[in-house]
Amino acid sequence: MNETVLSAIIGGIFGLMGGLIVALAGRSKVKADTAKALTDAATNLIDPLNKRIDDQEKKICKLNQQLEYLLKGINKLVVQIRGLGDEPVWIPEHSQMDNL
């Protein structure tokens, strides 16, 4: 084979390999960019939801504290009424009082 032809073939092979490497690298970059965009979009959706969950948990905790306070007060009033020799017209269910 002629050296010129051989050099052209070898050059063509290296050029093809370089082109494949560039194409594959570009494909990987597109995948990475897509993954980053999806991650950013998910984060933008999840962050506000996490904040709402945190706010709801704080509200639930505060309501539980208020409920405990009120049930203790009701229990004291029931004891007071019974101490005066009377019976209250309403008392909380035992399941509610058990939470105290």
Secondary structure, 3 states (H helix, E strand, C coil): CCHHHHHHHHHHHHHHHHHHHHHHHHHHHHHHHHHHHHHHHHHHHHHHHHHHHHHHHHHHHHHHHHHHHHHHHHHHHHHHHHHCCCCCCCCCCHHHHCCC
